[in-house]
Amino acid sequence: MYIRIRFDPRLEANVRKTYHDASASHPPDNLKVQISPTSPSLPPAPKQESRSNCDNKESASESNLFHSFKPSHFKLPPSLRWITDNWTWSKWMPAIRCAVAELASLLLLVINSSTRAMGQVSGVLSPPGDPFITNTEREIIILLSVMVAWGWASLGIKLASLARTYTDHTATVREILSGKYIEVAPSIINAIFLFFGSAFFLYIKAQKGPGPFASATILACICLGIIYTSRARCSPAYPGQAVVVPVAFHSALAIVSSVFIFPTSVAAQYTTGLQAVIVPLSYGFRQHLALLEISASSPDFSPKPVRASASKAESALAPLTASARLLGRDISWGRFSGKDLDGMREKVQRLVMRAHGMNVYFSLTDPTRERFPVTPAPSRPGSPTAGTPNVSRPSSPGHTKESPGASPAGLHSATICSQDDAERHRGRTALQRHPHFDVGSLSHSAKSHLHGTLFRRHHHRHSYVSLLSGVHHHDHLREHVVGVFESQRYLDLESHHFAHPLAVRYTEQSTALLRQSCEPLLRSCGMGLEELDLWLRTSRHKRWMFWCGGEKCLHVQQERLNALYRAYDELTRTLETFRTSLRHLALEPYREAFSDKHEGCMTGGEVPPHRYLFHAYTYQYHLMEFSIILISTLEYVTNLEKEHLRTRLWFPSVSVDDYFRWGIWDHNVNFEHEDDENPSWTPALCFDIVQGKEGLCVDLGAAQRRDPDALPPRNSFEAIMNIIYHAFRGISRGNQLFAIKAGILTVLLSLPSFVRFSASLAYGERFSWAIFMGQLTLARFRGDTTFGLVARIISTFAGGITGTIIWHVSTGAGRGNPYGLAAVCAIAFPFFFYTRLYWPGPPVPNTIFFTTTVLVIGYSWQNTHYHFGEFLYYGINLAWRRFVLVCVGVSAAFIFSFLPPSTTLRGYQRQSLATITSEIGSVYCSIVSYASSPHVEDPQHVIQSLIAIRLKLKRSIVLRANIIYEFSLRGRWPAERYQKILEIQLEIAYLLSHLMSVLQHLEPAWTRAFLRRTRFLDPDFQGDVLAVISLISTSLRTGTPLPQVTPCPLLDRFILHHHGLNVIRNEEDDDYGLPRTMCFCVGVSTSFGIMTRFDRLMHATKELVGEQYHIHGVGYIAKAGGMEMGSRTNSLRPIHDA
């Protein structure tokens, strides 16, 4: 059917052409909207062509470089897909650079003069595969760390020599290595210095995580171990050149190769990172178009692809931020500087957030609406209740199988709503208590069918054991059901609030209107994203061809500029049309409600519940904001294209003082993987202190924590003691305790080198390898240690076999051939480093495998040509000895991990989720405070806190990968329950970000109306919300069961008053009338989503920790034959819509 749009000036009374609202121009009168369950198929997205022959040639040359050797011609299993995904010339260049640097190290090894001067050099642990500035920074940190370790070891050796009672300056090397001159006092001093040095570097390793400090701390520990276990036995000399000199040569080779062998800049890496964000967004918009073309009642209607695209784009933001850290120090050649490119980072971050906001629509509307995980209560014989289904008999003789993803509103009686159904429904409106639909007016059989449908849907979702656990109270081997109190009330909300006979029809109508209103803007945004991706791909083409100038280059640049102009103009024009006319299509079903007869009250006709309008506004708002940001991005790119016409050399943009003030101390490169200082305390967020602590005495005053064990200091002495107490208390935190424990393990493994009768054996068999593996395998959590045990044993075995094969292939039956070794390694190293850089597996087995391979090759050559000491093995004899020593070291670390203090990833996950819950509560209070008093709260602080929460949640996902290695005899770890809590917290963090964005766009008057509508300034309601957050956080932190009766469901209190399409209740003195701003409606829908997720978080936490404080009879108040009464609020207030 066709619906003619009529413009009603009351719909947009205060519409104005601003950044956030639409223009006041009317839609054309002849605009028609076709509402149909199916639409024409989505045409394929237009393909973008290159703008110049120059770009075509370069793209073709790169894509066809290894075409004949491309592994995609072979069908590879999914585990090997990374080979084809990275088989490009741009990915091969870093691998070749690393291979050349390692081959140069090998040549220095096989040349006698250089080997005697510098020792063995290897770049496997820190390959120069990154841009020049990144490699330089990492190598400087490595060199400084090793030199600090050398200095610390020299100090310990000097003090140990002063405590020595006998010194023989004529002792031979054999006598020294035999342990003849080992004394007790010097050995104790050496052990103490080894303990503190190892603990210091291992603390930095645990604190900073993977990044520029990882290789530096490992090499520093190796330096300390070699010096104290093999060089400090007799002479007071200061050894260390055996480690420092090879490291210095390695750093020099890495830096030189980064300059002269396929050099890359951080700007190039940053450009690739921007593409990694833009491409999933562009693909996601095509998926949005395809999804909206599908009928909402179809089983193929699934928002999973669009959500996956948004998540993929967000996951690419972390490497982008890591690259941005060094853009100001970068030296690059091109048309655009690092500072120019960094101007796009904030814009693409906002694009990703708006893409997530568009996906919120699918979590609010049927049939993909997220529902409360209803737990059915056990039926009582002879006392059927109205609020729970009676499982003793079916609702109808015939059983109808339903889809698990069906909507509560999509009941069997309302699966297909014809015009006759609509007419019958229209005729009953005068008899209904609710303006649209009243469950109480239905027949008893209809209500039974309603509750039976809800129960059957839950029955399909839960296991048989879960359903029987509440009935078989005597069976202690099964878990009792939890959340029955909340489930009963949500069943009531589902039946009274969401269930509607015409729900399927209204959903189809709303989705069709949304598709037709948003389709042009979706296509324009997709074309803009594709043009932006094309510009990023071609922005660095032909920058080395100085002769490609003049008219040809100007013509190419003008074509690029014209393409950007076309995308910019098209998107601007489409957005203006959307603002002025197309977005009003969502209002079409509500024309009757906006008439003078109804005055906004939903009292009759075919007017749908207002939630459909609010949900459509949510999608339109985020799409419109996405378009505005994308227009700003295209304008920024266009200005760059106009301003920078020629390539040039860009130098660092920071000052000399700031250049050496490295940001790595404040921003970890891999901040998604870094460990927390303390899972229960985060100084950056200060969640223990509610915002407003800076002495602001407004309303109730500042909220601040107190010390439960001591009153505030009365004098200076108590203040000083308080400071000392907290300083010593800091030692008990996770990373500090781990560092102390790792230092003790290092000393214990070093004891054979400090005892006279075993010192000779320890040095002769290279027991230092066991020391290194032990101290580097030990991790803060037992699961990580166990994973390190398994990974290092397997990778050492495989690396030893690989190294042995290369050695024997290069030398045959002989004792080493320099030409054969160099030739074989020259062929093998490029493929080695290709795997080393791009294999997507864990970094530990990757590093250990290639390190073992290179060590077997290097030590085999060294032991066959330079006879020093007793360790003269090569080939397989060397490989199996290293394997045995690695097994000894990792086994010692594994056993030591069970000794106190022993921490597990399981406990850490629970503590981390408790911390995040507290942080969410703090941010929630900050957002409400900002809405109430914008001058009190800093919105940037709130945004940064939300970003930190999301990063911490994603870091928890990475850390939990090794929980499977924490075996327990008590039972399996409830991974699905933890995952559910984590997903809900992540959804809340996104919704809080969207709510903050909406509040920044609302005017003060509409903000006050929003706070009154959502009850965010109602102390009774906020007391319930904060009590729920505190209960969840405390329960997760301590593992204490939650009360069986809680303030949840918060949704019941959130929708206490019936508003309909009115902004506030009709009983209020202020008359806001109907909602005339989109932001208000989006804010209400977003707040609705936040409250429902708080309820789901409470239920998920109960599933994890259980319940306590049972009161017999609560929820089963006797009345007229045992019929259960509804909640007080449900009984006294009218029924309402969402």
N, C-alpha and C positions, 0 to 999 in steps of 0.2 A: 504494500500500500504506500501511498504518497502522503506526506504531511507537509503542508505549507507553513513556513515559518512566519509568524507575525511578531513584530517587534513591540514589546511592552516597555514603555519608559520606566516603569517602576522596577523592572528587573535590574537596571543599571543606573540607579538614580545619581550616583556620585562617581560614575565611571569617568576616568580622565586618562589622558595619554601620558603615562609616566613609565618609569622603568619596570614597574611591577604590574600595573593594571592596563586594561585595554583602552582603546580609543572609544569615543562615544558615538562613532558613526554607525548607522543602522545597516543591517544586512539587506541585501537586495530582496525585493518582494517576490521575485520570481524564482527564488532558490527553493529547490525541492529536495527532500530527503527520502530515500528509499530504504525502508526497514524490511529486511528479509532475513530468514535464518541462514541463508547461504549467499555468498557473494562470488563474483568471478574470481578465478584463480589469479594468484599474484604473479605478475610478469617478472621475468628475471631482471636483476639489477643491471643497470647499464654499465658496460665495461669502460673503464677509463683508458684512454690511449695516451701515449707519450706526446709531449708537446713539441718535440724537436727531433730532427734526425740525429743530432748529437747524442741525445739521451737514449734514443732507440739503439744506437750502435753500442753504447756502453752497457746498457741493460742486456742486450743480446750476447755481448762478449762475456759478461759475467755469468749469465745463466747457462751458456753453452760451453763454458770453460772445461768442465769435467763431465760433459754430457755423455760421452761414450763410456766413461767409467762410473757413472752415477749408480749407486746401489739401488736406486728406486726401480731399476729394470728387473730386480729380483724381489720376490715377495718375502719380506722379512717379518718375523714375529713381532708382536707389539713391544717386547722387551728390547728389541734392537732398532726400533723406529728412530731413535735419536741419531743414528748414523746417517739416515737419509735427510732428516730434518736439518742437520748442520753441514751437509755436503755442499757447501758453497765456497767460492774463493775468499770471501770476506772472513769466513770461519777458519779456512785453512791457513791464512796468513799468520795468526798468532801461533798456531801449532808449528809451522815451519820456523818461525822466529825462536821458539823454545827449543826446537830440535837443533838448530844451528848453534845456539848458546851451549847446549849440552854437549854437542860434538866438539866445540872448542874446548870445553872442560876436559873431554876425553883426550884430545890431542895434547893438552898440557900435562895430562897424566902419563901418556906413553913416552913423552920426551924426558929423558933422564934429568937434564939440568933443571927444567922447570919443576919436575916432581920433587926434587930435593929442596927446592927453594920454597915451594908453596904447599906441598902435600896434595891430598885428594880433594877435588872440587866437584860438587854435584849440585845441579839446580832443580832436581826433581821435587824437593820439599817446597821450593818457592820459585816456580817457573815464571819467566817474564812474559806472561800471556796477556797482561793488562796494558792500558795506555802508558805512555812514558811517565807522566807525573805520578800515576798510581804505583808503578814499579819503583820509581825513585823514592817515593815516600816509604814504601814497605822495606826496601833495601837499607835505607838510612836507619829505620827503626831496628832492623835486624842487627846491623853493625853496631849501633849504640848499645843494644841490649847485651850483645856478646862481649863488648868491651867493658860494660858495667859488671858482668859476671866475672870477667877476667880480673878486673880491679878488686872485686870482693874476694875472689880466691887468692889473689896475691897478698891481700891483707891478712887473711887467715893463715896462709903459709908462713908469713913473716912472724906472726905471733906464735905459731907452733914451733918455729925454729928457735925462738927465744926460750921456749920451755924445754928444748931438747938438751939432754945431759951429755950426749956424745955426738960429735960431728966429724966425719971422715971425708975430707975433700979429695982424697985419692981413690975413693971407692969406684969400682967399675959398674957399668950399666947392669951386668948380670947380677952382681951382688945387691944392687939397689932393688931390682925387680924381684929378687928372691925373698924380700921382706926381712932381711937380716938386720936392718937398722930401724925397724919399726919400734916406737916406744909408746907407752900408755898415754902420757900427758899430751904429746903432740897429736896423737890420734883422736883424743877427746876434743881438743880444740878444733881440729879439722872437721870432726863430725858435727860440732855445734855450728860452725860456719856453713857447712853443707846443708844443715837443717834450715837455717834462716834464709839462706840464698834460694834454696829450692822452694820453700814455702812462699817467699816473696814472688817469684816468677810464676809459680802455679796459681797463686791468688790472682795475679793479673790475667793469666790465661782464663780462669774461671769467670772473672769479673767482666772482661771485655768480650769473651767469646770469639767465634770465628771472625777473622778480619786481619788488619795489618799487624796485630800483636800475636797472632797464633804462631806463625813460624818463628817470630823473634823469641818468644818465651820458650819454645821447644829447643831452639839452638842454644839459648842461654843455659837451660838445664843440662844439655849435653856438654857444654863447656865446663860447667861446674863438676859434673860427674867425671869427665876425663881427667881434669886437673887433680881432683882430690883422691881419686882411686888409683891413679897410675903415675903421677908426676911428683907428688908431695910425700916422698918416703924417706928422704935423707937430706937433700940439699935445700938451703934456704933460697935458692934461685926462684924467679917468678916465671914459671912456665905458662904457656898459653898460646904460643905461636902455632901449635899443632891444630888449633881450632880457629883462632882469630885470623890468621893469614889466609887459610882456604876460604873462610867466609868473606874476607875482603876481596879476594879474587872473584868469587862468585858474584858479589854485589857489583863489581866493576863490569863483569861480562853481561850481567842482566841489564844494567843501565846503558851500556854501549850498544847492545843488540836492540834495545828499545828505540834507540835513536836512528840506527842505520839499517835495520832489517824490518821492512814493512812497518814503519812507524805509524802508530795510531794515536789519536788525541782523545781527551775526555769529551770534547765536543762531539766527535763522531760516535762515541759510545752513548752519549746523551741523546743524540738524534735517533739512534736505534731504540733506545728506551722509550722515547716519545711514540715511535711507531708501534711498539709493543702495547701501548695503552690505546692508541687510536684505532688500530685494526679490530680488536674485539668489540669496541663500541660501534664501529661501522657494521660489523656483522650482526651485532645485537639489534640494531634498528631494522635490518632486513627481517630478523626473526620476529620483531614486534609486528611488522606488517603482516607476516604470514600467520602469526598467532591470532590477530584480530580478525582475520578472514575466516577463521574456523568458528563454527557455532559453539557457544558457551556450553551447550548441553552435550556436545560431542565428546566421546572418550579421548579423542586426540587433542582436546584443549588442555594443554599443559604448559605452565610458565617455566619449566625447568631449563630449557635452552636459553631464554633471555636472562635468567638469573645466573646461569653459568658464564655467559658472556660478560656480564657486569663484574662477576667475581674474578674472572681472568684479567680484565682490565685493571682491577684494583690490585691484584697480586703483582702486576708490573710496575706499580708505583714505588715499591720498596727499592728495587735496583735503580730506579730513576732518581730517587732521593740520595742513594749512595753515590751516584755519579755527580749529582749536583753539588756534593760537598767539596769537590776539587775543581769545579768549573772556574772559579776565580783565580786559581793558580795555574791554569792550563796554558800551554803554548800550542797554537794551532794555526793551520793555513786553510783559509776558506773565505767565503763571503760573509759569514755570520760568526760572531764571537760567542764564547760561552755565556756571557752575560745576556746577550740577545736571546739565546735559546732558553736560558733559565727563566725568562719572563713568561714562558708558556707553562711552567710547572704548576703554578697555582690554578691556572685556568683548566688544565686537564684534570687536576684533582677535583675541582668543582664539577666538571663534566661527569666524572665517575660517580660522585655522590648523587647527582641528579638522575643518572641512569638507575641507581639503586632506588631512588625515590619513585620512579615510574613503576618499578616492580612491586612497590607497596600496594598498588591497586589490586594486584592478583591475590594478595593475602587478605584483602578486605571483602572482596566480592565473591559470590558463588560462581561456579562450584569449587573453586580453588581456595576458598576462604579457610584460614587456619582455625581449627576448632579446639575446644578444650578437651583434653584426653579424659573422657568421662569414665569413671569407675563405678560399675553397678553395685548397688548395695544388695546384700543377701535378702531374699524375700522371706517374710515371716508367715508361717502357716496360719491361715485364718485371719490375717490382718493385712489385706491388700491396701496399698497406699496410692494416692493420686500422683505423687511426685516421682515414684519409681515404677518401672514396669514389673508386671507380674510374670515371672519366668515359669510359673508352674503350668501355664497353659498358653497356647499360641493366640495371637490376636485374630487370626483368621484360619480356617481349615487349610487353605492352600498357602504354601510357603513361596514367597517371591524372592528370588536372589537379587540382591542389590549391589551396586558398585561400591567398593570401599571408599571411593572419593566422592560419593554423592553428597549433595547438600542437605542439611536439615530441612531447608525450605522445599527441597525437591521431593516431596512426599509422593506416595503412590497415587493419592487422590488428586494430586496437582501436577502430574508429570507432563501432561499436555493440556494447556488451557485454551479452549476454543472461545469463539465469540459468545456462545451460549453460556459457558461458564462465567464469562465476564458479566453478562447480563444478569445471571442469577446472583452473582456476588454484588452487583450494583443494587439489586433489589433488596438485599438484606442489610444495607448500611444503616438504616434507621434503627434496626434492632440490636446493633452491635454496640458494645461499650467502648471498644477501641475505635478510633476513627477509620481504620482500614480493616483490621482483622482482630477478632477476639476469640481466643481458644475456648473461652467459657461458653460462647454461643454455639459451639459445635456440639454434635451429638456425642453420646458416651462412646459409641463405637469409633467415631472419628478420633476422639482423644486417645482412646486405647491404641488405635492404629498409629497415632503420632508418637506416643511414648514407646510403643513396640518397635517402630522404625528406628528411633534413636538408639534403643538398646541393641537392636540387631546390628546396627552399624558399628557400635562399640564392640559387640561380640566378635565381629570379623577382624577387628583390629588387635584384640588382646588374645593371649594364649589361653588354652583350656585350664591350665594350672592356675592362672591368675584369677579366673572366674570362680573356681572351686575353693580357692584359699579362704574366702570369707565364709563359706558354708561349713567346711570341715574344720571347725575350730580346734579339734583335738589333734590334727596333723601338724606337728611342730616342724616338719621338714619342709613345709611350704610357707611362702611368705603370705601374710595377711594383706588384704587390699588396703589401700590408703586413699585419702582424698575423697571419701564417700560424702562428707559434708559439703565440700565444694562441688562435687559432681551432681548432687541432688539439686542444688541451686542453679547450676548451669543447665541441667535438663529443663528446669522451669524457665530459664531465660531463653533457651533454644525454642521451646514450645510457644512462649508468649511473645518473644521478641523477634526471632528470625523466621519462624514458620509462617508462611503466607500461601494461600491457595494459588495465587497468581505469581509466585516467586520466579518460576521458570520463565514465564512470559516477560516479566519485568527485567529479568537479567538479560534475556535475549534482546529486548528493546534497548536497554541501556548500553549493552556492548555494541550493538549496531550503530547507535547514535555516536558513541565514542569513536568507533572506527571511521565513520564518515566525516566526523569533525576533525580528527587528528591525522588522517591518512596523508593529506597534502603536506602537512608540516613534518610528518615522519619521513616522507620521501625526500623533502628538501634537506632535512638534517642528515640523512644518510648520504646524499650527494655532497654536502659540505664536508662530512667526515672523510669521504673518499678523496675529495680534492685536497684536503689537508694531508692525508696520507701520501698522496702523489707528490705533493710539494716537499714533504720530508724525504721521500725516496730520491728525489732529483736535486735536492738542495746542495749536495756535495759532489755532483757529477762534473767531470772535466775541470776540476779546480787546479790540476797540475799542468794543464795545457796553456801555456802563456801565449802561444801563437793563435789560439782559438779566440780571437778578439774581434774588435771592430763591429761591422754590421751584423755578422753572423751571431755573435753572442748577444748583441742588443735585440736581435729578432727573437732569439730563444727566450730571453728574459721577458720580453714584451708578451709573448704567448703565455708564459706562466702567469704573468700579472693579469692578463685578460681573463684567464681561467679562474683566478681567485676573485676577480671582480664579478664574474658571472655567478659564481657560487654565493658570494656575499649578497648581491642584489636579489637573487632568487630567494634566498633564505629570508632576507629582510621583507620582501614583498609577501611571501607566504605567511610569515609571522604576523604582519599587519592585518592580513585577511583573517587569520585565525583569531586575532584579538577582537576584531570589530564584528565578525559575523559567525564564523564557523564554530567557535567555542560555545555559542548560544544554542547549538543544537541539543545539548544535554538538557536544556530547560524545557524542551518541547512537551514532554509528558506532564509538566507541572503548570500548564497554562490555566487549567481550571482552578488550581489552588491559589494562583495569583490574582484571580478575579476578585471583584468587590464582594461577591457573595460569600467567599470563604475567608478572605483576609488572612491567608497563611495557615489556617487550621485545617488539618487533614480530616475532612468531615464527609466526604462522599465522592462518588464518581469513580473513575479509573485512575485517580492520582496515585502513583506509587509511593511507598514510604520514602522519606527524604534521604535515607542512607544511600540510595542509588545515585542521587544527585551529588552528595558529598563525596562518594567514591570516585565518580567521574571527574569531579573537580580536582581530586588528588592527582589523578593521571595527567589532566590538562595542565595543572600548575607546574609539575615537575618537567613536563615536556616543554612548556613555555620558558621556564628558567633555563633548561638545557639549550634551547634555541638562542636565548639572549647571550649566554656564555659562549656558545659556538660562534655567534656573530662577532662578539668581542675578540675571539681568538683569530678568526679570519681577518678582521681588521688589523690586528697586531701583525699577523704574517704579511699582509699586504703592505703595510708600512715598512717592514723589514725588506721586502722585495724591492720597494721603491728607493730606499735609502742606501742600500749596499749594492752597488752595481758591479764592483770588481773584487776579485780575490786579493787578500792581503795576509800578512803575518800578524796574528794577534798575540800580544804578550799578556802576562798576568795583570789582572785589573785590581788586585789588592796591593796595599802598600808593603814595603819591605818588612816592617815590623809584624804585620798581620800574616805575611807569607810564611814565616816560621812559627807562627802561633797556631799550631796544627789543631784543626777541629776534631780530630779523631778522639781527643779526650772527652769531648762533649757529644759527639754523634758517632755511634758505632756504624761501621759500613753495613754489617748484617744485623741490624737491630731487631729483626724478627727472630733471630736465633740466640740473642744474648741472654744470659742468665740474670735472674733478679737478685738484687742485694738481699732482699728479705721479702718473702711473699706476703707478709702481713703489714708491710710498711713501705710506702712509696713517697719519698719526699717531694717529688715533682708535682704530685697531685694533692697531697695533704688532705686525704679523704677523712682523716680523723678529726679535722677541724672544718666545720661548715663555713662556706664562703661568707666573708664579711667580718673576719676576725681582726681586721686592722683597726680595732678600737671604735668601731661604728656602733653606737648604742641607739639603734632604731628598732621600733617594734618591741620584740622580746629580748633584744640585746644579742651580742655575739655568742655563738656556741663554741665551747672549747673543752677539750678533754682534761681530766684531772688524774693525778697519780693516786691510785687507790691505796697505796701502801705508805704514803707519807704526805704530810701537810706541806704547804709552800715553805721554803727556807725563811727562817726568822733573822738570820745574820749572815755575815760573809763566810764564816766557817762552814755552815750548812750548805750554802750555795756552792762553795768549792767542792765539798764532798759529793754534792749532787752531780756536779759535772764529772768528777772522777768515776762515780758509780755508773753513769751512762756511758762513759768511755770504755770501761771494762766490760760493760754489758754488750757493747758492740762486738766484742770478740766472740760472743756466743752466736752470732749470726751465721747463716749458711756458708757463705764463701770463706769466711775466716776460719771456721772449724774445718772445712775441707782442706784449706791450705796447711793448717797445723797437722792434720792427719796425713796428708801427702808428704810433708816434710819428715814425719816420723817413719813412714814407709821407705822413703829414700835412704835414710840413715840405716834402717834395718837391713835393706838389701846391700848396702855398702859395707856392712860389717866384715864379710870375708876379705875385703881389701884392707881393712884396718887391723886384722889379726895376723900375727906373724906366721903361724903355721899354714894358713890358707891364702896368704897374699900372693904367693907365686902361682898357685893354681888359678886364682881369680884373674890375674893379668894374662896368664898364658892361654886361657880359654875365652878371653874377651867377655868376662862377666859383666862388663859395663853395659853390654847390650840388654841384659836382663834388668839392670837398674833403670835404664831409659824406658824400656817397655813397661816396667812396673809403675813408675811415677807418672807416665803419660797415659796409662790405661785407667788408673784410678780416677774416678769421677765423683762428683758430688752425690749422685744418686746410684743406687745399686743396679738399676736397669741399664744405665749407660755403661757402667763398669762391665756388666755381663755381656752387653753387646760388643764392647771393646775386646773382651776376651775372645768371643767367637770370631769377630771380624779380623782381628790381628792374627789369629792362628791360621785361618783359611787363607788370608791374603799373603801371609808370610810363606806358607807352603807353596802357593801358586807362584809367587814372585821368585822363590828360590829355584823352582823348576824352570821357569822362564829364563832366569839369569844363567842357569847352568847350560841350557840349550844354546843360548847365544854365545856363551864362552866356548863351548866345544865346537860349534859350527865355525867360529872364527879361527880357532887354533887347531882343530883336529885332535890328534893324540899328543901334540906338543905342549909346551909350557908358555904359550902366548906368542902371537904373531901380530905386530902392530898394524900392519897393512890389512890383514884379514879382519882384525877387531874394528878398525876404523871403517872399513867397507860395510861390514855387517851392521854396525850401529848407525851408519849413515842411512841405510835403508830402513831400519827398524824404528829409529827415533821419531820420524814424523808421525807414524801411526801410533806410537806410544803416547806422544803428547796430544794427538787428536783425541785419543781415549781419555787421557789424563784431564783434559780441559772440558770435555763435553759429555762424559758419561754421567747420567743423571742420578746415579746411586749415591749412597752416603760417602762423605769425603774420607772417612777413616780407612776403609779397605782400599779405596782408590790410591791414597797416598802411600800406605804401607806396601801395597803390591809393587808399585814402581820404585819406591825407595829400596826395597829388598832386591829387586832386579838389578838396579844400578850398583848396590853395595856388593853383590856377588861378582859382578863384572869387574868393578874397581879393585876390590880386595884380592880377587884372583890374579889380576895383573900385578898388583903391588907385592903380593906374597911370592910370586914366581920370579920377580926381578930385584926386589930389595929385601934382603934377609935381615930382618930386625926383630928380635925377640923370639918367642917360641911358637907364635901363632902364624904358621906358614902354610895354611891349607888353601885350596883353590877348588873351583868346580863344585862337584856334588858334595865333597867332603866339607867344604865351607858352607854350603847351603844347609845341610842337615844340622850342622852345629849351631848355625844361627837360628834354625827352627827350634831346636831344643832350648836355647837360651831365651827365645821369645816366649815359649811355653812356660818356662820357669817364672819369668817376670810377670806375665799376665795372670798366671795362676796365683802368685803371691798377692797381686792387687785384688783379685776376685775374693780370695779368702779374707783379706784385710778389710774389704768393703762391708763385711758383716759385723765387724767390731764397732763398738760405739765410738763416736756418734755416727749412727747409720741412718741414712735418710732414703726414702723411696720416692719414686715418681708418682706413685699412687697418692701418698699423703700430700705431696707438693701440688698435685692437680687440684685436690680439694681445697687446700689453703689458697691457691691462686684464684679459684672461682669465688671463694669467700671475699678475697680482697677486691676482686672486680665488682662484686655485688655492692660492696661499700663505696667503691668509686662511682658506680652508677648512681647510687643514692646521693652522693655529694654533687654530681653533675646535675642531677634532676633538681635538687634544691637551688643550684646556681641558675638554672634556666628559668625556674619559677620566679626567683628573685630578680632576674633580668626583666622578665615581663612586668613585674610589679614596680621595680625601680631601676630603669636602665642605666642610671648614672652610678649605681653601686657595683655592678658586675661588669667585668671586661669580657666582651664576647669572644675575643681571640683566645683568652685563657680557657674558656669553655670548649672552644673548638679544638684546641691543642689537647685538652684532657680527653675528649672523645676519640681523637686520633690515637692517643696513647692507649686507651682502653681497647680499641680494635686491634692494635698491634700486639698487645699483650695476649689477647684471645687467640690470635693466629700463632703467636709463639707457643702457646699452650698446645695447639694442635701439633706443632713440630716436635715438642718435647715428649708428647705422649706416645710417639712412635716406638720407643724402646720399652714401654711398660710390659710388653709381652715377654721380655726377658726377666721380669721380676716374678719368678714362680712362687706360688703360695700353696701350702697344703690345706688352707681353710676353704678354698673355693676359687671360682673365677672372679676376675675383676669386672664390675658392671660397666663396661665400656660404653654401652648404648645409653645408659642413664647419664653418665658424665657428658657424652656428646650432646644429648638433648639439652642439658643445662647450658652448655657452651653455645649452642645454636640460638637459644632463646636470649642469652645475654648479648650476643652479637646483633640480633634483631633489635633489641632495645637500644643498643648504642646507635644503630642506624636511625631509628625513629627519633631519638633525642636530637641527632644532628638535623634531621628534617624539621623537627619542631623549632629548633633554634633558628633555622633559616626562615621559617614562616614568621616567627615573632619579630625578626629584624625587619620584615616588610610591613607589619601591621602598624597602623596609626594608633596613637594613645587611646582614643575613644574605643576603637575596635578591640584593642588589647584588653581594656577593662571589661568589655562585653565577653571576650573570650574567657577571661579568668572567672567570670560569674557563671558562664555556661558550663565550663568544665569543673567547677568547684575547686580550682587550684588554690584559691585563697580561703577556702572554708576550713577552719582549724579541725573540725571533726573529721572531715574527709582526709585531709593531709596527715592527721594523726594516724589514721588507718594505713595510709600508703607508707609512711615512714616506719610504722611498726612492722609491716610486712617485710620491708627491705632489711630492717635490723634483725628480724627473726631468721630470715633466710641466711644472711651473712654469718650470724652467730652459730646457727646450726651447722653450716658447712665448715666453719672454722674448728668447731669442737666436736662435730659428729653427734651432737645431741639431738634426739628426736624432736620433731615439731609438735605443738599441741594439735589435738585432733580437730578442735574448733578454732579457727583463726578469723581475722577480719576479712579474709577472702570469701567470696569473690568481690574484688574491688569494682568490677564492672557493675554489679548490682547497685553500689552506692554512687558510681560515676553517673549513671543514667537515672538517678533517683527521681528527677522531675521530668515531666513530659514537655518537650519543646516543639516538636514537629519542625516546620520550616521557620518558626520564629527564632530570633536570635536568643532571646531569654524568655522566661515564662510570662504568660499574659498577666499574671497576678503582680508582677513587678511594677514599680512606679515608673521607671524609665521605659520609654517606648522606642526600642531599636527597630521594631518592625521586622522586615524580612532581610536575610543576609544579602547585602549588596557588594560584598567583596569576596573574591575567591579565596584569599588567604585565610579568612575566618573559617570557612568551611573545611579547608585543608587542615588547619590547626585542630579543629574538633575531631576530624577523622584520625589524624595522627595521634592525638591524645587517647582516643578510643583504642587504637592499636597498642599503645604503651600500657594501658590498664589491663587489657586482655593478656598481654605477655607477662605482666607481673603475676597475674593469676596462674598462668601456665608455669611460671618459674617456681611458684610455691608448690604446685602439684608435683613438678619434676623433682624438687628438693625432698618432698615427702617420699617419693619413690626411692630416693637414695638413702635417707636417714631414718625413715619410719615416723611413727606417731606415738604420742604419749598423752597422759591426762584424759583418760576416757571417762565420760559421764554417762551413765546408763540412762537412756530415755531421751537424750537430746536428739532432736530430729524426728522423734516418734511420739509426739504429744497426743495422748489419748483424746479422741473427740469423735463422738457419734460412731461407735463401732470400730474404733482403731484407725480411722482415716487420718493420714498425716496432714498437719497444717503446714502451710507455706511459711516462708520467712515473714517476719514482722513487716518488713518493707514491702514485700510483694503483696501482703494482705491488705495494706492500708493505702497504697498508692495506686493510681491508674496505670494500666498497661501502656507501653510506649514503644516507639521504634528506636533504631540505633541512632 
